[in-house]
Amino acid sequence: MDLRNGADVTSYLIRKGVMAPGTRATLVPLTGGVSSEVVLVRNGRSLVLKRALAKLRVKEDWYAGTERNQVEAECLRRVSALAPDFVPELVLEDRDASLFAMEYVDGPTWKAELLAGRMDFFVPEQLGRFLGALHRSSYKNPAWLAPFESKALFYQLRVSPYFVFIRPRYAAWAEALDAVIDGLVSRSEVLVHGDFSPKNVLLRRGQPCVLDWEVAHAGHPAFDVGFLLSHLLLKAIHFGANGQACHQAAQVFYDTYFREVQVLPEPEYRPMVMRTTGALMLARVDGKSPVEYLTPSEQEVARRGGIALLTGEVDHLQDFQWMG
């Protein structure tokens, strides 16, 4: 099925019972991601069709299994029972076609709000509560983790293009980078979102709704926490002297998460979060999917900051320096 063809999509959704016979869909292609075809379907009720791509839309060659659509649909089912306001409703799953449909969430991305200089600290607080509750509920819980035991997609979409790809450039810090990799791939303790970033947070009347669960897996909680922290610290670097709000948002999220999650032995997990954050900052500068908004001078600041976190030179979030 061609997701750009209104007749194809209409016929398909009528066959699946999502649309009434005799009606027609209006399609609006959605952009922003590199890993999937995504289209908004308007037919009274607005919904989103999403189909995974085998080859991602980036400069470097990057391939991943399309079974990640199944992973994402399963996550939407499960997480909606825990926190329905934080995920879109799953409308349809078609495993044979490697696609699913979910409700359309109308609102800006948190990334767009941050880059526009608009900060509402309610958002990082709510995200800290949500992620802490998710990790607490799934912590060493077979009922939660059994469907997500495979780390194949995590390796294809995160470990290889992020950490393995940058290892030659950061050979002097390979031991520290390898320790992060080993920690992330050797643990299967919580349900990890795998792409917990501002671009995947839509603000529905100010309430955060978390999208893009295709890299979800049973893994180490530090990855999700570090993923969001790395994005907020990179934006603090981007804003320079005006970056205090993003740094403060990172602290709000971090503190709220650890208050909420409760089950993690913090003396072990807090250092791993900081080191993972540093590795991710380096990956988002020099990996296969770099952030697009950093200038060359800002990239250099991010590299220095990432190395300081990765190596433990900076081991507390409040001590991180985001200005060159």
Legacy VTK file of the C-alpha trace (Angstrom):
# vtk DataFile Version 3.0
C-alpha trace
ASCII
DATASET POLYDATA
POINTS 324 float
0.000 0.000 0.000
1.228 3.473 -0.912
0.802 5.704 2.139
0.897 8.744 -0.151
-2.132 7.537 -2.110
-5.463 8.620 -0.640
-7.438 5.945 -2.511
-5.110 3.180 -1.278
-5.304 4.352 2.316
-9.066 4.840 2.182
-9.628 1.355 0.782
-7.308 -0.159 3.375
-8.938 1.551 6.355
-12.427 0.613 5.130
-11.337 -3.038 4.883
-9.962 -2.845 8.415
-13.190 -1.364 9.751
-11.589 1.903 10.803
-13.492 3.972 8.220
-17.098 3.626 7.067
-17.777 2.481 3.486
-18.353 5.340 1.066
-16.132 7.788 2.958
-12.756 9.100 1.877
-9.561 9.966 3.712
-7.565 13.153 3.353
-3.833 12.570 3.782
-1.192 14.885 5.225
2.406 13.527 5.224
4.137 14.126 8.546
7.842 14.826 8.766
10.479 14.972 11.464
11.572 11.356 11.861
14.122 9.331 9.925
12.947 5.800 10.614
9.331 5.582 9.417
6.723 6.682 6.915
4.126 8.655 8.858
0.904 10.118 7.508
-1.995 11.957 9.128
-5.394 10.656 8.008
-8.369 12.981 8.342
-11.840 11.458 8.127
-13.922 12.956 10.875
-11.600 11.380 13.408
-7.926 12.162 12.844
-5.440 9.333 13.172
-1.833 8.616 12.255
-0.609 5.700 10.155
3.001 4.697 10.758
5.098 2.179 8.810
8.705 1.338 9.635
11.423 1.822 6.994
14.109 -0.817 6.517
16.656 1.882 5.501
16.574 5.053 7.544
16.660 8.530 6.005
20.115 9.684 7.089
23.379 10.462 5.293
25.131 7.283 6.452
23.880 3.783 5.562
21.664 2.716 8.452
19.319 -0.292 8.436
16.945 -1.699 11.052
14.315 -4.424 11.273
10.753 -3.366 10.536
9.440 -5.503 13.402
9.904 -2.393 15.528
6.332 -1.440 14.577
5.152 -4.437 16.581
7.263 -3.327 19.522
5.792 0.165 19.413
2.194 -1.035 19.167
2.690 -3.404 22.099
4.143 -0.568 24.170
1.170 1.677 23.444
-1.161 -1.078 24.622
0.717 -1.673 27.856
1.700 1.849 28.804
-1.828 3.172 28.197
-2.987 0.954 31.068
-0.405 2.566 33.359
-0.586 6.195 32.228
-3.222 6.756 29.518
-2.681 10.520 29.320
0.963 10.047 28.363
0.578 7.944 25.186
-1.654 8.034 22.096
-4.467 5.512 21.827
-3.657 2.517 19.594
-6.361 2.229 16.912
-5.122 -0.573 14.641
-2.145 -2.911 14.308
-1.328 -4.781 11.088
1.794 -6.881 11.584
1.746 -8.295 8.057
1.945 -4.784 6.621
4.423 -3.568 9.275
2.190 -0.647 10.199
-0.185 0.550 12.855
-2.610 3.408 13.430
-2.899 5.574 16.518
-4.858 8.647 17.529
-3.546 11.975 16.313
-2.268 14.141 19.143
-2.667 17.796 18.252
-0.007 20.010 19.768
3.563 21.254 19.341
6.594 19.159 20.102
8.490 20.040 23.240
11.596 20.378 21.058
9.942 23.177 19.071
8.960 24.948 22.281
12.465 24.646 23.711
14.173 25.907 20.559
11.743 28.842 20.497
12.877 29.742 24.006
9.604 28.816 25.702
10.028 26.869 28.944
7.307 25.394 31.138
8.896 23.452 34.006
5.670 21.467 34.404
6.776 19.419 31.374
10.110 18.044 32.696
8.484 17.431 36.061
5.680 15.414 34.467
8.148 13.502 32.301
10.210 12.651 35.368
7.112 11.350 37.131
6.017 9.358 34.107
9.394 7.767 33.390
9.970 7.036 37.066
6.576 5.321 37.312
7.221 3.319 34.146
10.629 2.136 35.335
9.324 1.386 38.828
6.372 -0.635 37.499
8.487 -2.631 35.069
11.580 -3.095 37.274
12.532 -6.778 37.156
8.875 -7.546 36.357
8.563 -10.482 33.913
4.979 -9.569 33.002
6.227 -6.229 31.702
9.562 -7.258 30.257
8.958 -10.620 28.561
7.739 -9.189 25.197
10.751 -6.851 25.008
13.677 -9.149 25.775
15.382 -8.713 22.406
17.943 -5.932 22.175
18.450 -6.352 18.422
16.647 -3.124 17.547
18.359 -1.269 20.367
21.705 -2.332 18.946
20.732 -1.462 15.355
19.187 1.905 16.175
21.206 3.112 19.153
24.323 1.179 20.166
25.810 0.750 16.686
25.013 4.147 15.082
25.599 6.106 18.275
28.384 4.494 20.296
30.172 2.021 18.051
30.244 4.575 15.218
31.973 7.248 17.321
34.425 4.893 19.034
37.307 5.464 16.546
37.028 9.233 16.992
37.073 8.899 20.771
39.666 6.132 20.991
41.395 7.886 23.890
38.225 7.417 25.918
37.334 3.960 24.550
37.492 2.289 27.959
34.925 4.667 29.424
32.730 4.374 26.339
32.929 0.567 26.412
31.880 0.582 30.071
28.732 2.490 29.143
27.991 0.140 26.241
28.531 -2.943 28.401
26.279 -1.565 31.128
23.476 -0.762 28.712
23.474 -4.063 26.829
24.060 -6.358 29.825
21.080 -5.243 31.922
17.411 -6.044 31.349
15.836 -4.383 34.359
13.126 -1.996 33.142
11.118 -1.179 30.043
13.309 1.362 28.273
11.643 3.726 25.794
14.853 4.116 23.798
14.083 7.520 22.213
12.990 9.628 25.168
13.688 13.031 23.651
11.907 16.405 23.299
11.079 15.742 19.641
8.991 12.748 20.748
7.023 14.682 23.360
3.877 16.365 22.067
2.174 18.927 24.282
-1.567 18.349 24.274
-2.982 21.396 26.089
0.325 21.523 27.965
0.211 17.836 28.981
3.155 15.811 27.620
2.321 12.802 25.422
5.197 10.467 24.557
5.541 9.068 21.025
7.926 6.746 19.130
8.308 3.594 21.213
9.898 1.555 18.399
13.271 1.130 20.174
11.656 -0.041 23.426
13.349 -2.986 25.122
14.109 -4.539 28.475
17.259 -2.680 29.407
19.133 -0.311 31.697
17.168 2.671 33.066
20.142 5.009 32.598
19.575 5.106 28.847
16.198 6.863 29.004
17.275 9.273 31.720
20.536 10.063 29.933
18.799 10.434 26.590
16.559 13.260 27.755
19.322 14.875 29.813
21.671 14.881 26.813
19.111 16.720 24.686
18.456 19.327 27.356
22.173 19.909 27.961
22.831 20.227 24.223
20.103 22.865 24.046
21.630 24.651 27.030
24.908 24.753 25.091
23.072 26.033 22.025
21.571 28.925 24.008
24.858 29.777 25.740
24.342 32.560 28.262
20.589 31.970 28.002
20.881 28.228 28.580
20.075 28.295 32.293
16.429 27.318 31.711
17.362 24.129 29.831
19.916 23.200 32.477
17.301 23.805 35.165
14.768 21.689 33.241
17.316 18.877 33.160
17.720 19.140 36.939
13.933 19.167 37.497
13.505 16.058 35.354
16.458 14.270 36.994
15.389 15.028 40.571
11.741 14.159 39.923
12.673 10.884 38.240
14.754 9.650 41.172
12.073 10.673 43.679
9.486 8.720 41.684
11.362 5.575 40.638
12.329 4.526 44.216
13.431 0.970 43.364
16.920 1.736 42.005
20.002 1.660 44.262
21.002 5.263 43.597
24.743 5.102 44.434
25.102 2.677 41.529
22.669 4.235 39.073
23.357 7.961 39.376
26.976 7.683 38.087
25.811 5.475 35.210
23.215 8.086 34.259
25.910 10.789 34.096
28.282 8.662 32.023
25.508 7.614 29.668
24.501 11.258 29.267
28.052 12.130 28.271
28.291 9.286 25.760
24.975 10.336 24.221
26.094 13.948 23.900
29.128 12.799 21.925
26.913 10.550 19.800
24.541 13.395 18.965
27.462 15.460 17.713
29.502 12.824 15.842
27.216 9.788 15.447
25.084 8.801 12.482
22.180 11.022 13.566
23.641 14.322 14.810
21.408 17.100 16.109
20.940 19.788 13.501
20.975 22.988 15.563
24.524 23.151 16.976
27.076 25.430 15.344
30.683 24.191 14.984
31.747 26.125 18.088
28.790 24.735 20.038
29.736 21.242 18.891
33.168 21.720 20.430
31.615 22.747 23.747
29.368 19.676 23.570
32.358 17.416 22.934
34.233 18.796 25.940
31.135 18.517 28.125
30.352 15.014 26.902
33.870 13.796 27.642
33.771 15.378 31.119
30.550 13.488 31.921
31.647 10.245 30.270
34.915 10.088 32.213
33.476 11.173 35.555
35.380 14.448 35.601
31.925 15.961 36.150
29.785 13.568 38.177
26.933 15.813 39.304
24.423 17.386 36.967
24.446 20.699 38.810
28.190 21.032 38.102
27.862 20.728 34.335
29.104 23.817 32.470
27.235 24.525 29.244
29.059 27.668 28.163
32.318 27.609 26.241
LINES 1 325
324 0 1 2 3 4 5 6 7 8 9 10 11 12 13 14 15 16 17 18 19 20 21 22 23 24 25 26 27 28 29 30 31 32 33 34 35 36 37 38 39 40 41 42 43 44 45 46 47 48 49 50 51 52 53 54 55 56 57 58 59 60 61 62 63 64 65 66 67 68 69 70 71 72 73 74 75 76 77 78 79 80 81 82 83 84 85 86 87 88 89 90 91 92 93 94 95 96 97 98 99 100 101 102 103 104 105 106 107 108 109 110 111 112 113 114 115 116 117 118 119 120 121 122 123 124 125 126 127 128 129 130 131 132 133 134 135 136 137 138 139 140 141 142 143 144 145 146 147 148 149 150 151 152 153 154 155 156 157 158 159 160 161 162 163 164 165 166 167 168 169 170 171 172 173 174 175 176 177 178 179 180 181 182 183 184 185 186 187 188 189 190 191 192 193 194 195 196 197 198 199 200 201 202 203 204 205 206 207 208 209 210 211 212 213 214 215 216 217 218 219 220 221 222 223 224 225 226 227 228 229 230 231 232 233 234 235 236 237 238 239 240 241 242 243 244 245 246 247 248 249 250 251 252 253 254 255 256 257 258 259 260 261 262 263 264 265 266 267 268 269 270 271 272 273 274 275 276 277 278 279 280 281 282 283 284 285 286 287 288 289 290 291 292 293 294 295 296 297 298 299 300 301 302 303 304 305 306 307 308 309 310 311 312 313 314 315 316 317 318 319 320 321 322 323
